[in-house]
């Protein structure tokens, strides 16, 4: 309750830092003891380690001409070793590796050195890709309003256009609120990483990027951020809050 973070996220953070959960010191609390030698290793996801020309060709298209790219092994359906080999042929190396039991995300870069922390504060306007989940429904509503205006005109020529607009608006209303989820996981991880741009505080709903909390915390730590809270939103579900260290 003190940090407003769900217990499973707390356990994951503690486990990743070598802390073993012990009997609670008092009611309604979680207690941990630093004991890395007794903390069981977290199972790490890895893709199939076998030649796959189709997937390797797909990966080659992703990394060709890029200086920095995020790759989800679950989406790539390749092992970390195969991804590193293909990337190295294009001049990219593994700069960071984040993993949990369900996925493993690699940051491939021509400059594998870690970012200089703390990150400088951003200047000027920046576009957040999480806004797409708000912009898209608004666009659908505008289309619906436009259809209503056209349908109210006496001309018969506009009736088919109004019908198409009504159909497009109703069909797109629900999926528009999950626009970011339509993109591959590697793209969503890239957008997620951009959230940690040097701002003092960063917060976003979990549904914005559909990335497991464990991976989000690791990516945040790589950019010099720590999870300090969790809040429930009416429309976006749980929202994670980070602060720059």
Backbone as numpy.savetxt, mean C-alpha at the origin, in Angstrom:
# Nx Ny Nz CAx CAy CAz Cx Cy Cz
-5.19 0.24 24.52 -6.01 1.45 24.52 -5.15 2.71 24.52
-3.96 2.65 25.14 -3.12 3.83 25.23 -2.69 4.33 23.86
-2.38 3.39 22.94 -1.87 3.77 21.63 -2.93 3.65 20.53
-4.10 3.12 20.86 -5.17 2.96 19.88 -4.70 2.16 18.67
-3.99 1.06 18.95 -3.50 0.16 17.90 -4.02 -1.23 18.22
-4.49 -1.95 17.22 -5.06 -3.27 17.48 -3.97 -4.22 17.99
-4.32 -5.18 18.85 -3.33 -6.07 19.48 -2.46 -6.84 18.50
-3.04 -7.30 17.39 -2.25 -8.09 16.45 -1.13 -7.26 15.81
-1.42 -5.99 15.53 -0.36 -5.12 14.98 0.73 -4.90 16.01
0.35 -4.71 17.27 1.33 -4.55 18.33 2.21 -5.79 18.47
1.58 -6.95 18.43 2.35 -8.20 18.54 3.33 -8.34 17.37
2.87 -7.97 16.18 3.76 -8.06 15.03 4.94 -7.12 15.14
4.70 -5.89 15.61 5.79 -4.93 15.78 6.78 -5.44 16.81
6.27 -5.95 17.93 7.16 -6.47 18.98 7.96 -7.66 18.49
7.31 -8.57 17.77 7.99 -9.76 17.28 9.09 -9.40 16.29
8.84 -8.41 15.44 9.85 -8.02 14.46 11.06 -7.38 15.10
10.93 -6.94 16.34 12.04 -6.32 17.06 12.63 -7.23 18.14
12.24 -8.49 18.12 12.85 -9.45 19.04 12.23 -9.51 20.41
10.99 -9.07 20.55 10.32 -9.11 21.86 9.35 -10.29 21.92
9.39 -10.99 23.04 8.54 -12.15 23.27 7.39 -11.75 24.18
6.17 -12.13 23.80 5.01 -11.79 24.63 5.02 -12.65 25.89
4.79 -12.00 27.03 4.74 -12.69 28.32 3.39 -12.42 28.96
3.18 -13.01 30.14 1.91 -12.81 30.85 1.70 -11.32 31.12
0.49 -10.82 30.94 0.25 -9.38 31.14 0.53 -8.96 32.58
1.15 -7.81 32.73 1.48 -7.30 34.06 0.24 -6.85 34.81
-0.78 -6.41 34.07 -2.06 -6.08 34.70 -3.14 -6.26 33.65
-4.37 -6.15 34.07 -5.50 -6.44 33.20 -5.56 -5.45 32.03
-5.96 -5.94 30.87 -6.16 -5.14 29.65 -4.87 -4.52 29.15
-3.76 -5.25 29.26 -2.51 -4.74 28.70 -1.76 -5.89 28.03
-0.84 -5.54 27.16 0.05 -6.52 26.55 1.45 -6.29 27.12
2.13 -7.37 27.49 3.47 -7.26 28.07 4.45 -8.05 27.23
5.66 -7.52 27.07 6.69 -8.15 26.26 8.03 -8.10 26.98
8.87 -9.05 26.64 10.23 -9.08 27.16 11.21 -9.26 26.01
12.28 -8.49 26.03 13.27 -8.58 24.96 14.01 -9.90 25.06
13.79 -10.78 24.10 14.42 -12.11 24.10 14.51 -12.61 22.66
15.38 -11.98 21.85 15.43 -12.34 20.43 15.78 -13.80 20.18
16.52 -14.42 21.12 16.90 -15.81 20.91 15.72 -16.77 21.05
14.62 -16.30 21.67 13.44 -17.15 21.86 12.29 -16.79 20.95
12.45 -15.73 20.18 11.38 -15.31 19.28 11.47 -16.15 18.00
10.43 -16.92 17.70 10.49 -17.75 16.48 10.54 -16.88 15.25
11.30 -17.27 14.25 11.38 -16.46 13.03 10.03 -16.41 12.32
9.72 -15.24 11.81 8.47 -15.07 11.08 8.60 -15.73 9.71
7.66 -16.61 9.34 7.75 -17.24 8.01 7.70 -16.18 6.91
8.61 -16.29 5.97 8.74 -15.30 4.91 8.22 -15.87 3.60
7.41 -15.10 2.92 6.85 -15.53 1.64 7.93 -15.48 0.56
7.86 -16.42 -0.35 8.72 -16.39 -1.53 7.98 -17.06 -2.67
8.19 -16.55 -3.87 7.53 -17.10 -5.04 8.23 -18.34 -5.56
7.67 -18.97 -6.58 8.29 -20.18 -7.15 9.65 -19.89 -7.77
10.64 -20.69 -7.38 12.01 -20.49 -7.85 12.29 -21.41 -9.04
11.68 -21.08 -10.15 11.85 -21.87 -11.37 11.75 -20.94 -12.57
12.37 -21.31 -13.68 12.29 -20.45 -14.87 10.85 -20.32 -15.36
10.46 -19.12 -15.66 9.13 -18.84 -16.20 9.28 -17.68 -17.17
9.36 -18.00 -18.45 9.63 -16.99 -19.47 8.57 -15.90 -19.51
7.31 -16.29 -19.34 6.24 -15.30 -19.42 6.33 -14.30 -18.27
6.51 -14.80 -17.04 6.58 -13.90 -15.90 7.87 -13.09 -15.92
8.95 -13.67 -16.38 10.21 -12.93 -16.46 10.13 -11.84 -17.53
9.38 -12.11 -18.60 9.18 -11.08 -19.61 8.33 -9.95 -19.04
7.31 -10.32 -18.26 6.50 -9.29 -17.60 7.36 -8.44 -16.66
8.22 -9.09 -15.87 9.09 -8.37 -14.95 10.05 -7.46 -15.72
10.56 -7.94 -16.83 11.47 -7.14 -17.64 10.79 -5.87 -18.13
9.52 -5.98 -18.49 8.76 -4.80 -18.93 8.58 -3.80 -17.79
8.49 -4.31 -16.56 8.31 -3.44 -15.41 9.58 -2.65 -15.07
10.73 -3.30 -15.20 11.98 -2.67 -14.76 12.71 -1.93 -15.87
12.42 -2.25 -17.12 13.13 -1.62 -18.23 12.91 -0.11 -18.24
14.00 0.63 -18.24 13.92 2.08 -18.28 13.55 2.74 -16.96
13.42 1.95 -15.89 13.05 2.52 -14.59 14.28 2.65 -13.70
14.30 3.70 -12.90 15.36 3.89 -11.92 14.99 3.32 -10.56
13.68 3.13 -10.36 13.19 2.70 -9.05 11.83 2.07 -9.25
11.65 0.84 -8.80 10.38 0.15 -9.00 10.13 -0.82 -7.84
8.87 -0.94 -7.46 8.46 -1.85 -6.41 7.85 -3.10 -7.05
8.25 -4.27 -6.54 7.76 -5.53 -7.09 7.21 -6.39 -5.96
5.98 -6.84 -6.13 5.37 -7.79 -5.20 5.63 -9.20 -5.73
6.26 -10.05 -4.92 6.53 -11.41 -5.37 5.24 -12.19 -5.58
4.24 -11.88 -4.80 2.95 -12.57 -4.96 2.34 -12.24 -6.32
2.46 -11.00 -6.73 1.93 -10.60 -8.03 2.85 -11.06 -9.15
4.16 -10.98 -8.93 5.11 -11.38 -9.97 5.12 -12.89 -10.18
4.77 -13.65 -9.14 4.81 -15.12 -9.19 6.21 -15.62 -9.53
7.20 -14.95 -8.95 8.60 -15.32 -9.11 9.28 -15.27 -7.75
10.36 -15.99 -7.60 11.11 -15.96 -6.35 11.94 -14.68 -6.26
12.37 -14.35 -5.06 13.20 -13.16 -4.88 14.50 -13.29 -5.66
15.04 -14.50 -5.74 16.29 -14.70 -6.47 16.11 -14.42 -7.95
15.01 -14.92 -8.53 14.77 -14.70 -9.95 14.53 -13.21 -10.25
13.81 -12.54 -9.36 13.56 -11.11 -9.55 14.87 -10.34 -9.51
15.73 -10.68 -8.55 17.02 -9.98 -8.43 17.89 -10.20 -9.66
17.85 -11.41 -10.22 18.66 -11.71 -11.40 18.19 -10.90 -12.60
16.88 -10.86 -12.83 16.34 -10.11 -13.97 16.62 -8.62 -13.80
16.43 -8.12 -12.57 16.66 -6.70 -12.31 18.14 -6.34 -12.50
19.03 -7.21 -12.06 20.46 -6.92 -12.18 20.88 -6.82 -13.63
20.23 -7.61 -14.50 20.55 -7.54 -15.92 20.18 -6.18 -16.51
19.27 -5.47 -15.84 18.85 -4.14 -16.30 19.52 -3.03 -15.49
20.46 -3.40 -14.63 21.19 -2.40 -13.86 20.54 -2.00 -12.56
19.55 -2.76 -12.09 18.89 -2.46 -10.83 19.27 -3.51 -9.79
19.34 -3.08 -8.54 19.64 -4.00 -7.45 18.57 -3.88 -6.37
18.52 -4.88 -5.50 17.54 -4.87 -4.42 17.99 -3.86 -3.36
17.22 -2.79 -3.21 17.55 -1.75 -2.23 16.89 -2.01 -0.88
15.75 -2.69 -0.89 15.04 -2.99 0.35 14.17 -4.21 0.13
13.94 -4.93 1.23 13.20 -6.19 1.18 12.25 -6.22 2.37
10.94 -6.26 2.09 9.93 -6.28 3.16 9.08 -7.54 2.97
8.83 -8.25 4.07 8.14 -9.52 3.92 7.26 -9.83 5.11
6.22 -10.59 4.84 5.43 -11.24 5.88 5.06 -12.62 5.36
4.13 -13.29 6.02 3.81 -14.66 5.63 3.05 -14.73 4.32
2.42 -13.63 3.89 1.56 -13.65 2.71 2.16 -13.01 1.47
3.17 -12.20 1.62 3.75 -11.53 0.46 5.15 -11.04 0.82
5.88 -10.69 -0.21 7.22 -10.12 -0.06 7.38 -9.05 -1.11
7.79 -7.87 -0.69 7.89 -6.73 -1.58 9.35 -6.30 -1.67
9.84 -6.17 -2.90 11.22 -5.75 -3.13 11.23 -4.36 -3.75
12.13 -3.53 -3.26 12.37 -2.24 -3.88 13.63 -2.38 -4.72
13.47 -2.24 -6.03 14.59 -2.33 -6.97 15.01 -0.92 -7.38
16.30 -0.65 -7.32 16.76 0.70 -7.60 18.16 0.67 -8.20
18.46 1.67 -9.01 19.82 1.81 -9.54 20.77 2.31 -8.46
20.23 2.97 -7.47 21.01 3.41 -6.31 20.45 2.71 -5.08
21.05 1.59 -4.65 20.49 0.81 -3.55 20.72 1.38 -2.15
21.36 2.54 -2.05 21.61 3.10 -0.73 20.30 3.54 -0.08
20.16 3.36 1.24 18.91 3.75 1.93 18.72 5.25 1.92
17.50 5.72 2.12 17.25 7.17 2.12 17.91 7.84 3.32
18.30 9.09 3.14 18.87 9.85 4.25 17.75 10.30 5.18
17.87 9.90 6.44 16.83 10.20 7.42 17.33 11.26 8.39
16.43 12.09 8.88 15.01 12.18 8.51 14.82 12.83 7.14
13.75 12.43 6.47 13.46 12.98 5.17 13.11 14.47 5.29
13.53 15.30 4.35 13.17 16.72 4.41 11.67 16.91 4.22
11.14 17.94 4.84 9.71 18.23 4.73 9.37 18.60 3.29
8.23 18.15 2.79 7.86 18.46 1.41 7.51 19.93 1.24
7.70 20.42 0.03 7.34 21.80 -0.31 6.37 21.78 -1.48
5.40 22.65 -1.42 4.45 22.73 -2.52 3.37 21.66 -2.44
2.51 21.66 -3.47 1.39 20.74 -3.52 1.87 19.34 -3.90
1.28 18.33 -3.30 1.57 16.95 -3.67 0.26 16.19 -3.82
0.19 15.36 -4.84 -1.01 14.57 -5.09 -0.89 13.23 -4.37
-1.91 12.89 -3.61 -1.96 11.61 -2.90 -2.88 10.68 -3.68
-2.37 9.50 -4.01 -3.16 8.58 -4.82 -4.37 8.03 -4.08
-4.35 8.11 -2.75 -5.53 7.69 -1.98 -6.73 8.57 -2.31
-6.47 9.78 -2.82 -7.57 10.67 -3.19 -8.39 10.12 -4.35
-7.82 9.19 -5.12 -8.56 8.63 -6.24 -9.86 7.97 -5.78
-9.85 7.41 -4.56 -11.04 6.76 -4.04 -12.13 7.76 -3.69
-11.79 9.05 -3.62 -12.79 10.09 -3.39 -13.12 10.82 -4.69
-12.11 11.00 -5.54 -12.33 11.72 -6.80 -13.25 10.91 -7.73
-13.03 9.60 -7.80 -13.82 8.77 -8.72 -15.31 8.78 -8.39
-15.71 8.58 -7.11 -17.16 8.64 -6.82 -17.77 10.00 -7.12
-17.00 11.08 -6.84 -17.51 12.42 -7.14 -17.75 12.57 -8.64
-16.82 12.02 -9.44 -16.97 12.06 -10.89 -18.23 11.32 -11.32
-18.49 10.19 -10.68 -19.69 9.42 -11.00 -20.95 10.21 -10.65
-20.93 10.88 -9.51 -22.08 11.69 -9.11 -22.31 12.84 -10.09
-21.22 13.45 -10.55 -21.35 14.53 -11.54 -21.97 13.99 -12.82
-21.54 12.79 -13.24 -22.14 12.18 -14.43 -23.63 11.95 -14.23
-23.99 11.50 -13.04 -25.39 11.25 -12.74 -26.20 12.54 -12.77
-25.63 13.62 -12.22 -26.31 14.91 -12.25 -26.44 15.43 -13.67
-25.39 15.23 -14.47 -25.44 15.66 -15.86 -26.51 14.89 -16.62
-26.62 13.59 -16.32 -27.65 12.79 -16.97 -29.05 13.27 -16.59
-29.20 13.65 -15.32 -30.51 14.14 -14.88 -30.87 15.44 -15.58
-29.88 16.32 -15.77 -30.13 17.59 -16.46 -30.52 17.33 -17.91
-29.78 16.42 -18.57 -30.07 16.12 -19.98 -31.44 15.47 -20.12
-31.75 14.56 -19.18 -33.04 13.87 -19.25 -34.20 14.84 -19.07
-33.94 15.98 -18.44 -35.01 16.95 -18.21 -35.28 17.85 -19.39
-34.44 17.79 -20.43 -34.63 18.63 -21.62 -35.69 18.02 -22.52
-36.42 18.83 -23.27 -37.52 18.30 -24.10 -37.05 17.56 -25.34
-35.81 17.76 -25.76 -35.36 17.14 -27.01 -35.27 15.63 -26.87
-35.71 14.91 -27.90 -35.66 13.44 -27.87 -34.28 12.91 -28.24
-33.43 13.77 -28.81 -32.12 13.31 -29.23 -31.20 13.02 -28.03
-31.46 13.70 -26.90 -30.60 13.52 -25.75 -30.99 12.30 -24.91
-32.16 11.69 -25.16 -32.62 10.59 -24.31 -31.66 9.40 -24.32
-31.13 8.93 -25.45 -30.16 7.82 -25.41 -28.90 8.18 -24.64
-28.45 9.44 -24.78 -27.25 9.86 -24.05 -27.51 9.84 -22.56
-28.69 10.32 -22.14 -29.03 10.32 -20.72 -29.08 8.90 -20.17
-29.65 8.00 -20.96 -29.71 6.60 -20.52 -28.34 6.00 -20.32
-27.43 6.28 -21.23 -26.07 5.77 -21.10 -25.37 6.36 -19.88
-25.59 7.65 -19.63 -24.97 8.29 -18.47 -25.50 7.72 -17.17
-26.82 7.51 -17.11 -27.40 6.89 -15.92 -26.81 5.50 -15.68
-26.70 4.73 -16.75 -26.16 3.38 -16.64 -24.71 3.41 -16.17
-23.91 4.29 -16.75 -22.50 4.39 -16.37 -22.36 4.83 -14.91
-23.19 5.76 -14.48 -23.10 6.26 -13.11 -23.46 5.19 -12.10
-24.58 4.50 -12.32 -25.01 3.48 -11.37 -24.04 2.30 -11.35
-23.55 1.92 -12.54 -22.63 0.78 -12.61 -21.28 1.10 -11.97
-20.89 2.38 -11.98 -19.57 2.73 -11.46 -19.55 3.30 -10.07
-20.71 3.51 -9.45 -20.76 4.15 -8.14 -19.99 3.38 -7.08
-20.26 2.08 -6.95 -19.61 1.29 -5.89 -18.13 1.03 -6.18
-17.78 0.49 -7.36 -16.35 0.25 -7.60 -15.51 1.53 -7.63
-16.13 2.69 -7.88 -15.36 3.93 -7.93 -14.74 4.26 -6.58
-15.40 3.83 -5.49 -14.87 4.09 -4.15 -13.67 3.22 -3.83
-13.37 2.26 -4.70 -12.22 1.37 -4.49 -11.30 1.42 -5.72
-11.15 2.60 -6.28 -10.38 2.76 -7.52 -8.96 2.24 -7.37
-8.30 2.57 -6.28 -6.89 2.17 -6.10 -6.74 0.66 -6.07
-7.78 -0.05 -5.63 -7.70 -1.51 -5.54 -7.68 -2.18 -6.91
-8.04 -1.44 -7.95 -8.05 -1.99 -9.29 -6.64 -2.12 -9.88
-5.66 -1.50 -9.23 -4.29 -1.51 -9.74 -3.49 -2.63 -9.10
-2.44 -3.12 -9.77 -1.61 -4.21 -9.23 -0.98 -3.82 -7.89
-0.64 -4.83 -7.11 -0.09 -4.57 -5.77 1.21 -3.77 -5.83
2.07 -4.06 -6.81 3.31 -3.31 -6.92 3.06 -1.82 -7.11
2.06 -1.47 -7.91 1.70 -0.07 -8.11 1.19 0.54 -6.82
0.35 -0.22 -6.10 -0.20 0.29 -4.84 0.89 0.48 -3.79
1.87 -0.41 -3.76 2.98 -0.26 -2.81 3.78 1.00 -3.15
3.98 1.25 -4.42 4.68 2.46 -4.85 3.94 3.71 -4.38
2.62 3.72 -4.56 1.82 4.84 -4.09 1.87 4.97 -2.58
1.82 3.83 -1.89 1.90 3.84 -0.43 3.22 4.44 0.04
4.33 4.05 -0.57 5.64 4.56 -0.17 5.71 6.07 -0.33
5.01 6.61 -1.32 5.04 8.06 -1.55 4.34 8.84 -0.45
3.52 8.15 0.34 2.87 8.82 1.47 3.91 9.32 2.47
5.01 8.57 2.61 6.04 8.92 3.58 7.06 9.85 2.91
6.65 11.09 2.77 7.40 12.06 1.97 8.13 13.11 2.80
8.23 12.88 4.10 8.89 13.86 4.96 7.93 14.69 5.79
6.62 14.52 5.59 5.64 15.23 6.40 5.75 14.76 7.86
5.49 15.65 8.82 5.60 15.25 10.24 4.68 14.11 10.61
3.47 14.10 10.04 2.50 13.05 10.34 1.88 12.55 9.03
1.63 11.26 8.98 1.02 10.63 7.81 -0.09 9.71 8.29
-1.24 9.78 7.65 -2.37 8.92 8.01 -3.16 8.59 6.75
-3.66 7.37 6.67 -4.47 6.96 5.54 -5.26 5.71 5.91
-6.44 5.52 5.32 -7.24 4.32 5.58 -6.55 3.09 4.97
-6.69 1.97 5.63 -6.09 0.73 5.15 -6.64 0.34 3.78
-7.92 0.64 3.54 -8.52 0.22 2.27 -7.98 1.00 1.08
-7.27 2.10 1.35 -6.75 2.92 0.24 -5.77 2.13 -0.62
-4.96 1.28 0.02 -3.93 0.56 -0.73 -4.02 -0.96 -0.58
-4.82 -1.44 0.36 -5.01 -2.89 0.53 -3.67 -3.62 0.69
-2.79 -3.06 1.52 -1.51 -3.68 1.84 -1.57 -4.10 3.31
-1.13 -5.33 3.67 -1.18 -5.77 5.07 -0.46 -4.81 6.00
-0.99 -4.66 7.20 -0.43 -3.71 8.16 1.04 -3.99 8.46
1.41 -5.28 8.52 2.79 -5.62 8.81 3.75 -5.07 7.78
3.38 -5.17 6.50 4.23 -4.62 5.44 4.23 -3.10 5.47
3.09 -2.50 5.78 3.01 -1.05 5.84 3.96 -0.51 6.91
3.99 -1.17 8.08 4.86 -0.72 9.17 6.33 -0.83 8.76
6.68 -1.90 8.05 8.07 -2.06 7.60 8.46 -0.98 6.60
7.57 -0.70 5.65 7.86 0.32 4.64 7.96 1.70 5.30
7.10 1.94 6.28 7.16 3.21 7.01 8.49 3.36 7.74
8.94 2.29 8.41 10.21 2.35 9.15 11.38 2.62 8.21
11.34 2.07 7.01 12.40 2.30 6.03 12.52 3.78 5.68
11.38 4.49 5.73 11.38 5.92 5.41 11.47 6.79 6.66
11.70 6.17 7.82 11.90 6.94 9.04 10.62 7.30 9.77
9.59 6.44 9.67 8.31 6.69 10.33 7.97 5.54 11.28
7.23 5.86 12.33 6.79 4.85 13.29 5.28 4.93 13.46
4.65 3.78 13.59 3.22 3.72 13.83 2.93 4.16 15.26
2.02 5.11 15.42 1.70 5.57 16.78 0.21 5.49 17.10
-0.61 5.15 16.13 -2.03 5.08 16.44 -2.85 4.49 15.32
-4.08 4.16 15.67 -5.03 3.63 14.70 -6.39 4.20 15.03
-7.11 4.61 14.02 -8.44 5.17 14.22 -9.40 4.51 13.25
-10.66 4.48 13.64 -11.71 3.92 12.78 -12.43 5.05 12.08
-12.58 4.92 10.77 -13.31 5.92 9.99 -14.64 5.33 9.56
-15.60 6.20 9.28 -16.94 5.74 8.94 -16.98 5.04 7.59
-16.19 5.51 6.64 -16.26 4.96 5.28 -15.02 4.18 4.88
-13.87 4.52 5.45 -12.62 3.91 5.01 -12.12 2.78 5.85
-12.85 2.41 6.92 -12.37 1.36 7.81 -11.22 1.86 8.67
-10.38 0.94 9.17 -9.27 1.36 10.03 -8.30 2.28 9.29
-7.82 3.28 10.00 -6.84 4.21 9.45 -5.59 4.17 10.31
-4.43 4.04 9.68 -3.16 3.99 10.39 -2.54 5.38 10.44
-1.93 5.69 11.59 -1.31 7.01 11.78 0.17 6.84 12.11
1.02 7.59 11.42 2.47 7.49 11.59 3.04 8.86 11.89
4.16 8.86 12.60 4.88 10.10 12.86 6.33 9.92 12.44
6.93 11.02 12.00 8.34 10.99 11.58 9.23 10.98 12.80
10.21 10.09 12.80 11.11 9.97 13.95 12.20 11.03 13.89
